[in-house]
Amino acid sequence: MNHLPMMARFNRWANARLYASVAELDDDAYRKDRGAFFGSIHHTLNHLLVVDRLWSARIQNRDSGIRSLDQVLFQDFEALKSGRVEEDGKLIALVDEMSDQAFEAPVRYRRMIGDGLEEVRAGHILITLFNHQTHHRGQVHAMLTQAGVTLPPLDVVFYLDEIGEAGPPETISS
C-alpha cells in the first residue's frame, strides 16, 4: 500500500498546526536559542524547509539552490510560513504526480554531509523526508512547551479523525 499521498497531506496539516502555535510567540521567544540542534525555533523550521527543498529537487533531478543544511532561506517568520505553505503544496503535487514506477526509481545525488554519490529509491527519499519532518517538529514542540505554548495533537490518528478516515473501514465516510 502506498501511504505517501496521505503522508504528504498529513505533513501539510501538522505543519499548519505547528506554525499556528509558533505564531503565538513574540519574536524574541521565537528566535531564542533553546539548546536544540539548530538552536532556535526559527532555525529549526528553516532547516526543515531547506531539507524538503533539497530532497524534492533531488527527486526531480534539478538543482535546489541549497548549499548547506543550515542555509537561511527567510529571516522573517511570515515569509518562512509562506515558504512552508508553498513547499507543502509542492510536495503534495509531487507525490500525487508520481507513478508506482516513479516511487521505485533510483535517485542519484551528491551528499551534503560527507563525500560521495548516493543512490536511493524516490519513495524511500519521501519516507525520509516525512520522518525528518516529524523528528524536527518534535523538537519544535519541545521548544514551544518550554516557552509555555500548548500545542494541539500532531499525531497521524488525529489527522485521520479530522478528515474522516479514522475507524474501521465500514465507518469511514467516502
N, C-alpha and C positions, 0 to 999 in steps of 0.2 A: 504494500500500500504506500502511496506517495502522500506524505503528510506535509510536504514543503509548501504547497499553496496555503494551507491552514496556518502553518508556522509564520509565513510572511505576513499574514493578516493579524495573527496574534502579536507579532513583533510590533506592528504599527499601533495596535491597541495598547500594548504595555508601554510603549514609548510615549504615547499621548497622555496616559495616566501619570507617568513619571514626570514628564515635563510640566504638567499641571501642578503637581506638588512642588516641583522646584521653583515655579513661578511665585510661590508664597514667600520665598526668601528675599531679603534685601541683597543688594549687590555685594556687600562685604561678606555676608554669610555664604553667598553663592561662590565667591572666589577664595574663601578661607582655605588654607592648607590644612586638611584634616588627617594627614598621615596615610592616605590611600596611595596606591601605586602611582597614580598620576596627580596626586596631591589634592586638588580641589574638585568640587562637583563640576565646575566649568571644564576643567581639563579632562576629566573622565568622560563627560558627554561628548566633548570634542573628539577624543580618541575613538569613541565608538563610531562616530560619523566618518572619521579618517579610514578606519579599517573596513567599514561597509563599502565605501567608495573604492578602496583598493581591491577587495575581493570581487566586487561586481565587475570592475574593469577587467580583472584577470579572466573572469568567465567569458566576457565579451571580446577578449583579445584586443584590448585597447589600453592606451596609457591613461592612468588615473590622475596623473599630476602629483601624486603623493610621493614624497621623498623621505619622510620619516614618520614613525608611528606616533610621535608627539607633535606633529606639524599642526599649527593653529590655523584652522580654517576660518573661524569667526571669533572676534573678540567680544561681540555683543550677544547677550542671551537671546533676544528676539530673532536676530539673524541666524544664530545656531539652531533655534527652534524651527525656523522656516526651512533651513537646510535639512533638518531631520525629517520634517514632514515630506519634503520633496524626495529625499532619498528613500523613505519608506514606500512611497508611491512607485518609485522606480524599481525597488526590489520586488514588489508585488507584480508589476508588469513583466519583469524579467522572468520570474518563476512561472507566471501564467503562460508566457510565450514558449517555454521550454517543453520539448517532447521528452518521452521516456529515454530516447536515444541521446538527447542532449544532456540529460542528467547523468548518464553513464559516460559521456565523452571525457577524454582526458584534457586537462588544462595544464599547460606548461607555463611556468613563471619563475622569475628570479626572486630569491628570498630577500626579505628586508633585514632579517636577523641572521647573521652568519653569511656564509658564501654558498654559491651553487644554485643550480636549477632544480626545480621540483616538478613533479607531475602528480596531480590529484584529480579524481573524478569531480566534475562540476557539482553533482549532488552532494558529495562529501564536503566540498567547499561551502555550500549553502548550509549544511548542518553545522559546520564550524562557525560560520557567521552568526547563526541564530544562537548557538551555545555561547559564543563570545558576548553577544548582547546580554544574555541572561546573567552571565558572570559579572559583567561590569554594572548592570542595572542593580544587582545585589549590593555592590559596593556603594553606589549612589544611594540606595535605600538605607544602608547603614549610616552614611554621612547625613542624610536627611533626618534620620532618627536622632542622631547626635545634636542636630540643630533644632530639635523639638517639633518637627513636622510629621504628622501622621499620614501615612500613605494608604490608599485603597489597595485591596489584594491585587497581586500581579501574576497569579498562577493561571496556567492554561485552563484549568477547570472552571474558573470564574469567567474567563473569556467565552468558553463554550456555553456556559449557562446564559450569559448575556446575549449571545447570538442564537440561542435556541437549539444548540446541538448537544447539550448535556443529557444524560439519562439513557435508559435502554432504547434500542432502535425503534421500538413501537411507540415511544412517547415523543420522539423528535419530530418537530414540525418541519414540513418540507416547503 
